[in-house]
Amino acid sequence: MQERLRNSLAVETVAPTEAIRRAPYGETAQVATRLLLHVRHCSKVERAEMAGGFRRKTDTVGYLDLMVASKEPDSVKQHFLAFPAIVHALTSSATDASAIVTGG
């Protein structure tokens, strides 16, 4: 577990600064709901929940964090990256993936 965490932290997840912006919670709720439904539709997903600032209902959200339990993370990552609102995949490792959605 610690090794996986270290590897995840070592992966660079930098995007062009103009591509990432903070958005009002209500605006991100629309994308978050669609994204969560999309990921939960994958048959390999055991459980999926929103996390981070969105789960805490902060006034603005910079990133949508999604936690997923699965015994087949590669299948889930491919399904996640097929989300229609994704305009640019940033990084991907054995256990995580990052992307930019329409609107930043």
URGIPE-V915934 format. One record per residue. PSI is psi in radians with two decimals (NA if undefined). OMEGA is omega in degrees with one decimal (* if undefined). Layout:
<<PSI OMEGA> <PSI OMEGA>>
//
This chain:
<<-0.82 -179.7> <-0.67 178.9> <-0.75 178.2> <-0.69 178.6> <-0.80 177.8> <-0.77 179.5> <-0.71 179.3> <-0.72 179.7> <-0.46 -179.1> <-0.34 -178.8> <2.22 -179.6> <2.24 -179.5> <0.72 -176.9> <2.35 175.6> <2.82 175.3> <2.32 -175.0> <-0.57 180.0> <-0.30 -177.9> <-0.41 -178.5> <2.26 177.8> <2.79 175.0> <2.44 -178.2> <2.67 176.9> <2.57 -177.4> <-0.80 -178.2> <-0.62 178.4> <-0.70 -179.4> <-0.42 -178.8> <-0.64 179.8> <-0.82 -179.4> <-0.74 -178.4> <-0.75 179.9> <-0.80 179.1> <-0.72 179.9> <-0.79 -179.7> <-0.76 177.3> <-0.72 178.8> <-0.86 -177.2> <-0.73 179.3> <-0.37 179.1> <-0.31 178.7> <2.23 -177.1> <-0.31 -178.7> <-0.10 -179.0> <2.18 175.5> <-0.68 178.2> <2.50 177.4> <2.34 -179.4> <2.61 173.7> <2.63 -178.8> <-3.01 174.2> <-2.61 -176.9> <-0.60 179.6> <-0.78 179.2> <-0.63 179.5> <-0.11 179.3> <0.86 175.5> <2.76 -177.5> <-0.72 177.0> <2.66 -177.6> <2.26 177.6> <-0.61 -178.5> <2.54 170.5> <1.98 178.6> <2.26 -178.5> <2.16 178.9> <2.28 -176.7> <2.36 173.8> <2.24 179.9> <2.61 174.6> <-0.11 -179.7> <1.26 -175.4> <-0.56 180.0> <-0.75 178.3> <-0.72 -179.4> <-0.74 178.3> <-0.77 179.2> <-0.71 178.3> <-0.79 178.2> <-0.83 -177.2> <-0.19 175.6> <0.05 178.0> <2.21 -173.1> <-0.48 -177.1> <-0.11 179.8> <2.20 179.2> <-0.30 -179.0> <2.10 174.0> <2.27 -177.3> <-1.13 -178.0> <2.85 176.7> <2.37 174.8> <-2.93 -177.9> <-0.52 -174.2> <0.03 -179.8> <2.86 176.6> <2.60 177.6> <2.57 -179.0> <2.82 174.0> <2.34 179.2> <2.89 178.0> <2.31 179.9> <0.00 177.8> <NA *>>
//
